[in-house]
Structures are given as structure tokens and as C-alpha cells.
């Protein structure tokens, strides 16, 4: 894996994800301006499967 971007808040994360179109995005659930769940809704492709991953 290669880190291609970091974002200080959810709005910046959405902008970076739309610009860079990464295969995987790791976001924190608690972020300022937009939480991680909102980021996964707004940053992904309009028709592709996007959602939170559950860790064990």
C-alpha cells in the first residue's frame, strides 16, 4: 500500500478522494466538518459499492 493523501477534516477527505480516486480510503469515524461515514457516502463512485469496513 502507498499513502497518497492525508486530510485534516472530512470535507478535505472528500475532495482528496474525488481528485485522487484511491482504491482504498481509511477514514476516522470522528472527524471535524464531516464524519467518516459521510466521507464514504460522498467520496465514492456514484454507483459503486462504498461503505465502512469493520475491523476485528
NUROBA-29124 format. One record per atom (N, C-alpha, C): x, y, z; residue in one letter. Coordinates in steps of 0.05 Angstrom, whole numbers, padded with zeros to 5 digits, always signed. Last residue first. Layout:
<sites>
XYZA/...
</sites>
This chain:
<sites>
-00233-00128+00263X/-00237-00149+00283X/-00218-00145+00306X/-00270-00075+00231X/-00246-00089+00240X/-00252-00111+00260X/-00309-00062+00174X/-00309-00069+00203X/-00284-00084+00210X/-00314-00006+00132X/-00303-00033+00137X/-00304-00038+00166X/-00368+00030+00103X/-00348+00027+00124X/-00339-00002+00126X/-00373+00035+00031X/-00384+00033+00058X/-00362+00029+00078X/-00394+00028-00035X/-00377+00043-00016X/-00390+00040+00011X/-00400+00003-00098X/-00404-00004-00070X/-00384+00011-00052X/-00418+00054-00148X/-00402+00032-00137X/-00408+00027-00108X/-00443+00099-00167X/-00457+00073-00170X/-00442+00050-00157X/-00410+00143-00155X/-00439+00145-00152X/-00453+00119-00153X/-00352+00128-00115X/-00365+00130-00141X/-00395+00129-00138X/-00343+00166-00053X/-00341+00142-00071X/-00354+00147-00098X/-00352+00209-00021X/-00326+00208-00035X/-00325+00186-00056X/-00400+00207+00007X/-00396+00229-00013X/-00371+00225-00030X/-00397+00162+00040X/-00420+00166+00023X/-00415+00186+00001X/-00349+00168+00067X/-00352+00145+00050X/-00377+00148+00031X/-00361+00215+00095X/-00340+00215+00076X/-00343+00192+00057X/-00400+00198+00131X/-00408+00216+00110X/-00387+00217+00088X/-00367+00167+00163X/-00389+00154+00149X/-00398+00172+00126X/-00331+00205+00185X/-00321+00184+00167X/-00343+00170+00151X/-00363+00270+00185X/-00352+00246+00197X/-00345+00225+00176X/-00343+00335+00172X/-00358+00312+00161X/-00346+00287+00174X/-00323+00372+00212X/-00336+00381+00188X/-00352+00360+00173X/-00275+00326+00242X/-00289+00352+00240X/-00301+00356+00213X/-00290+00257+00254X/-00274+00277+00241X/-00289+00304+00241X/-00296+00195+00273X/-00300+00221+00285X/-00280+00241+00272X/-00279+00153+00240X/-00308+00158+00244X/-00313+00186+00255X/-00227+00164+00195X/-00235+00162+00223X/-00265+00168+00224X/-00212+00124+00137X/-00221+00149+00150X/-00230+00144+00178X/-00179+00101+00084X/-00181+00096+00113X/-00188+00123+00126X/-00195+00076+00022X/-00193+00101+00038X/-00197+00093+00067X/-00171+00047-00038X/-00179+00044-00010X/-00176+00071+00004X/-00161+00068-00088X/-00175+00042-00087X/-00185+00037-00059X/-00174+00139-00100X/-00159+00116-00088X/-00175+00090-00089X/-00181+00190-00132X/-00195+00164-00136X/-00179+00140-00126X/-00164+00242-00126X/-00144+00221-00130X/-00155+00194-00136X/-00211+00274-00123X/-00189+00282-00140X/-00170+00259-00147X/-00242+00247-00085X/-00253+00253-00112X/-00231+00260-00132X/-00206+00248-00041X/-00215+00223-00053X/-00227+00227-00081X/-00202+00304-00032X/-00178+00288-00039X/-00186+00262-00053X/-00255+00316-00018X/-00242+00330-00040X/-00218+00314-00050X/-00261+00284+00028X/-00278+00280+00005X/-00265+00292-00020X/-00222+00308+00061X/-00220+00280+00054X/-00237+00273+00029X/-00242+00359+00069X/-00217+00356+00054X/-00213+00327+00045X/-00286+00344+00100X/-00290+00358+00074X/-00265+00355+00057X/-00263+00320+00146X/-00279+00305+00127X/-00283+00318+00100X/-00195+00343+00156X/-00223+00341+00163X/-00238+00326+00141X/-00143+00338+00139X/-00148+00348+00166X/-00176+00345+00175X/-00117+00283+00103X/-00136+00305+00104X/-00141+00312+00134X/-00069+00257+00058X/-00078+00259+00085X/-00097+00284+00085X/-00052+00210+00005X/-00062+00236+00015X/-00068+00234+00045X/-00028+00163-00007X/-00028+00183-00028X/-00039+00210-00019X/+00009+00110+00015X/-00007+00132+00024X/-00005+00154+00003X/+00006+00046-00011X/+00020+00071-00012X/+00001+00093-00004X/+00017-00024+00000X/+00000+00000+00000X/+00017+00025+00000X/
</sites>
